[in-house]
Structure formats: structure tokens, C-alpha cells
């Protein structure tokens, strides 16, 4: 294997680029703006230019670079073609070929950013030491990634690990962004937590709760109130934990992972998240998976960069 | 690769053995009884003897055999060790090492029988031509297997693909064999279909239905009545279809397969099964997977033998 590699995480605002040795040693990372104008056609040339510049600065050549791994915020087919990426202004873009052409035919691997972040957490984060990892990302939405035997499960439609739209409730009347009702995201994302909190406040307008002090209310406020013993916020935590714990039990009985890693902004509430989710998980889980471990993600925004380079330097 | 290979499917009553060329050509298959007495200690020597005899008959030697793949009715760890197999009388058995020792250190691969059958259907059955397959087996219970990139998803506890104990209903009062309530198996196995049918008959004792003519009622009777337009049997079909279709939607949003293959005794009802399951599936599925294909299994009891040999001769 050649001695160097790059990991690139393309976001809607910035592109994060990591420079590594092929043994996994981190050397440097930096960000460049994501120029989404003109259908995002400048994004890949900008990345190629930034990598070439770093190669030059480091006093090496592209011949010494094993390849570039790329995480993209959209579905990626197994041939490395991205099929629509709204945040980047992209339609169908052959990232693998285009970026390779821009960098002297270097090897390029491409995958969905949530899946790449899962690989990063499996390699160097909350899932370190395990080969089979379910990563759940609780942010504005609920995303996920599945790592089997140290490799990303991409899926036939490039949509592997999309757990946010698993239907978890039959009695929901509100419609999810995807058009269905009762999706996990409606209860377990930051947006979903605020939604069910506001519903609880409206349902019982006279009930006292410190949640009423916040305007607008955020998911963090809800968790803070619950931590301080607020009963209504505590009930929201339980509703959140039941939806997420049961959804994870659906998944583990099929993929039987070593560990479930929970990340994203909502996971900053820490151990209390793991506690409430694993309580409902244990109730719903099939017996061989009752003791599946739950861990918090540790790499934060660097997970994508780590997972992206891992696609290049892994022997899996 | 050496020119020959064997696929072995160990069942509670008989062991099915298939003899193949390493290019996948089927040569011969036969069965021997499964001798479960004395803690099942005769099973592996019986298999080794039967394979040695076939090798001799064919005028070849073990040196020309690439290996033996084995499917076992219990959880199998990634190192080929079986961890309790009630139907065979086994506790912890190192199938991989023991069978290899009995056959001049030949290569042996071992996996759970439902997972091996899934691999067989992916290779030569309903999932042929696809790399990512979810196999659902509707028999006395509900089993399953997941094939990702042409390889079995074994899982951390050797329990990958165990979809029968996915919780699909919150309102169930009856307890499943696994100790939980609301498991898929309670609605979608042959036993489950009879169970919900009998409940429907008891709930409304005066309602006319041709299902009352059968004693004891079987799942096949229920499907036959539904096919002939019986309204109560039709409602059972819908209940069955909703439970299974929604459970499959839970799975596809995570593993995003190319195709879902439905097998097992219940699947003999044919196209009407696919119709009712895919109707509810489409309602619950996340949009990238709305058009996931549904197919019937085609290999029947031979699926295990095919999948077992495939573990040996695949380049995955």
C-alpha cells in the first residue's frame, strides 16, 4: 500500500479534508467552503485542488497516495455514482470517476455520509474494537449506518442504514417529512423531541412544567428539564426512549451487531440517553441480543473524515 | 480451486448432503439419518463417513475436494463453533475443527441453517442475480437470513436474520415462545396464522365462515378459504400481510436489499402471499425501497445444501 491517504467529508457548507498515513496515523485536517452554486460543479475541482496543494506542501507526490475516500450527503450507488444530492445542488454525479480524473487517476471510494460516519466511529470511535456496529445519529433528523464485518452496508439503493423512517407507531396522525406517519424521526430527532414536547404542553395547558419557560423550546432544554426532575420532561424522555429503543430492537434482531453507537447533537445529553433507550431496548429485544452494548459516539464532526479515509486503507 | 465440494444441511431428522463441482455444477445429493442420541456425538462422524464413501465411489480423493460447507439448526459463532443446538442434542460443538479433523484437515465452513438457506436462494433460487437479499422463511416459526454483497450476515451472536421475534404489535396479550409479546411469529408463522384464525372464530362465534369446517384448522386451510372468497379468512390474510409487510419494511429501510425472497411451507400459497404482503409493505416502506422486489423461494428443502456448498466455492 502507498504511504498516504485522504478522507473527505462533503457537507452542505464546508468540506472537511483529512490527511493520513496509510497505517491510520492522522497527520492534518482542514476545511474548505462547499461552493454549491452552478449545480455544485466547483465542489470536486475545489477538493482536487486542495488535495494537490497539500501533497505539494508535504513534499510528496500523488504517486505516494493510496487514494481518496469521500462521504457525500446523499444516496450513493455501489459504482460510486451519486444519485441526487439536494444540499450540494447535484443531480447524478459520478464522483468516483470525476475526482479520480482530477487527481491523475488516483483510487477514489465514495459512500453516503451517514454510512461513512458509522465506519469512522467503528474504526476509531464508540465502536472501536468491534466489527459489527449499528450507528444511530440523532440530529435534526435521525440517520444511521450499518457496519458489517468492518465494511459499510451500502444497500441496493444506496440507502442502507436509513433508520429514521422506520415506522414505530400505528396511532400517529401527524405526517412525517417523508410522507408517512409514525416514523422514528417524529419522536427521536431533535425536531421530533420538540414536536412531542409541544404536543404535551398543548394537551394539558394547566400542568406545571419548567419546559414552559423556553421559547422556542429545544431538545436540549427538554433533556435539561428532565435531568432536573421535571415530570413532563421525564415523560417525553420515556416516549423518546420507547420509540428509539424499540426501533433499535427491530434492527438488532436482524443484523445482530456487537454494539450500538449513538451520536448526533441529541446524544450530547450523554448517559441519560443511553439509560432510557437501553431500558426500552431490553424489553423489546430478542434474547440473544438483550445484552448488546450501547455506547456514545466520540468523534463528533470528525467521524466522516475518519470513515472516508478508512474506506481507502482498510483491508476489508 | 480444487475441482469438487460438498454442501451439508443438518436437520433434526435427516442430514442432506450435496456433491458439486467447484464451478457450481450439481452432481448428486442424498440423505442420511441424524443420530441425535448420546448428545448427537455420532452426527459429524456419520457425515464424514458418508462424504468419504462418496469420494471413493466417484473415483477421486479428498485432495481434490475444496471443502465442506455445513448448515446447522442453531446459532453459529464466526469461528465456526455452534453454541447449543437443541434439535441435535448438541451443547457447544466446534463443528469446523471436528469435521475438518475427520476429513484429513479439509476446509470446513459452518453457518446457521436459515442463513445458509438464504445464501442458497440468493445463489440459485428466488434471489438469483442479486447480491443483497432478505430471505424470510414462514414455517412452524418465522426465520430469516440476510445476504449482503453475496455473503451471509452472521451477526455478533450468530443470530443474524432472526426476524421472527421482531416486535410488530403493542397490543398483544398472548406470550410468544420467546417470552415477549407481539412478535412477528405470532401472526406470520403457520402456527401464528392458525392462532389468529382461532381467535377470530372465538371472538365472533356466530359469524359464518367455511374455516369452521376444519378440525384442526391449518394455515393452508385458511389460505384456501381466503382464495375461495371467505370473508373471515380474507381478514386473517390482511392481518398476516400487515404484520409481515410492516416488519419487512422495518428491515429494508436498514439493509436496503435488492429483493425479498419468501419461502417456507406457508409460502406454498404462492402469489396471494406476495400480493398481500407487498401491499402492506408499500404502505410502510421508506420511499427509496418502495419498489423492492418480492419473490417466492424456489429451492425448497434443497436451499440449505446449495447455500452450504456456496460458502466453500464463492469468491466473496
Interface residues (C-beta under 8 A of the other chain):
Chain A: X75 X130 X131 X132 X144 X146 X148 X149 X151 X153 X154 X155 X156 X157 X158 X159 X160 X161 X162 X163 X165 X166 X167 X170 X178 X179 X180 X246 X247 X249 X250 X251 X253 X254 X255 X256 X257 X258 X284 X286 X287 X288 X289 X292
Chain B: X75 X130 X131 X132 X144 X146 X148 X149 X151 X153 X154 X155 X156 X157 X158 X159 X160 X161 X162 X163 X165 X166 X167 X170 X178 X179 X180 X246 X247 X249 X250 X251 X253 X254 X255 X256 X257 X258 X284 X286 X287 X288 X289 X292
